[in-house]
Each structure stands twice: as C-alpha cells, then as structure tokens.
C-alpha cells in the first residue's frame, strides 16, 4: 500500500513538473510574439513618420523583455541560494544552573 502511494505521488509530481514546463514555455512564446508585434508596430509608426511614438514602442518592448529576463534571473539565483542554505537548527534546551538557588 505504501509503495502504491509512493508511486502515485511520483506520477503526480511528474505531471505537475511537465505541465509547469509547458506553461512556462507557452508563456515565453506568447511574450515573444507580443514583443514582435509591438516592435513591428513601432517600425510601422516609424515608416509613417511618427518617430517619437515608433521609438517609444520599440524601446518599451525591448525594456520589458530585458526587465523580465533580469527579474527571472535574479529570482532563480535567490531560489538557488535559498536551497543551498542549511536548515535552521532548533535551539538547545537550557539546563538549569546549579549555582542559581
């Protein structure tokens, strides 16, 4: 019974990990397509003679992509550091002082 429970839990963990990877990949693709659309819109605005709006759209899209990349990198680094930290030790019980009567 314990072996079946362990096998079941491992299957569930595998499903969760795979679905998280797929969701993360899907999100990256959506962000890529959205960024391309915004950059394309900026290029279109530049071609129409609206240089301020066109450059603004391109810069905002690139800044958002770079910001997301930096944020993701720092969060992953924090997570790795947190996992490397040892577990906190429980405080040792204090022994009564024999001289404190």
BELHUTA-V947421 format. One record per run of one state. SS is the DSSP state (@ for helix, = for strand, . for the rest). FROM is the first residue (numbers start at 1). TO is the last residue. If there is no record, write none. Layout:
ss,from,to
SS,FROM,TO
SS,FROM,TO
This chain:
ss,from,to
.,1,1
@,2,47
.,48,50
@,51,84
.,85,101
